[in-house]
Amino acid sequence: MTAGSSSRWIVPTIALAIVAAGFFAWKHAQRPSVMEAFASSNGRIEATEVNVSAKQAGRLKEVLVREGDDVQAGQRVARMDTAALEASLHQAEAQIRQARN
């Protein structure tokens, strides 16, 4: 190779390296600062939190609403499993009948 032909390749190689470095820097700057699974925003959130409790302790048989659903006053949100309560009632009724006999 002669000196003229080697200088002919140096300038395009350096230019290509600068373009490639610029492209990778631009792609890196375009990445979001948070992961894609997260959302970020500005604004105001208003919420009303209400504690809900049952009159009797027990297990739930069915949940009729999902978290975040709007509900109205008096709306049924879940059904309790009353099998244990019904068994206790039948046992108490049997004890009453046995005590009367």
N, C-alpha and C positions, 0 to 999 in steps of 0.2 A: 504494500500500500504506500502510496505517496502522501506527502503532507497535505496536498490539496484535497485528496479524496477523503482523508480521515476528518478534516475539518468540515467537510460537506455533511457528514453524518452526526457530528457532535451537536450542532445547533438544533436539528430536528429531534434528536434524542432528549436534549435538555427541555425543549418546548413540550414534548410529549410527557415528560416527567412532571413538569409544572402543571399541565392540564390535568393529569391523573391525580396529583396531590390536591388540586383545587376541587375536583369532582368529589373525592373522598371526604374532604373537609366540609363541602356543601351537604353531602348526604348525612354526615354525622350531625350537622347543625339542624337538619330537618327532623331528627328523631324527637318524638314527644318526651317531655321531661318525666312523665309518669308512665307506668305500664299500661298497655291497651285495655286491660281488664278493669282499670279504675277510671272514674270520670272526675274531672275537675271543672269547677265553674265558680262564678261569683253570683251572689244573690242572697235572698232572704228566705228562710224556711219557717213556716208557722205550723205548729203542731199542738194538738190537745191530747194529753195522755189521761186515760181513765183506767182506774183499777177496777177489775171485775172479779167478783167472788160468788161462790155458790152458797146456798143456805145449808146444804149438807155436803160433807166431804165424800169423795168417791172417785171412781174412774170415769173417764169420758168414753162413750160408745161411738160418738160421731161428732166431728167438728163441721159446722155448716158454713163457716166463712173462712176466708184466708186472711193472713196478715196484710194490713193496709186497706182492706175493704171498708167502705162506708157502711155504717149500720144505723138503724133508727132506734129510738127509745122503745123498749118492749120487744124488739126483734129477738128471736131465738138464735143464739150463736153456736150452741152445742147441745148434745143430748147425753145425759148421764147413763151409765150402765147401772140399771136398778136391780139387777139379779140378786146381789148381796142384800140389798134393802128388802126386797120381796121375800127372800129366804128368812130374814130376821122377823118380818111381819108374820109369815106363816108359822114360825116357831113360837112366837108370842101368842098367836091365836090358839095354837095347839095346847100351850101351857094353860091358857084360860079355860079351855074346854075340859082339860084334865083336872083342873082345880075345882070345877063345878060338879064333876061326877064323883 
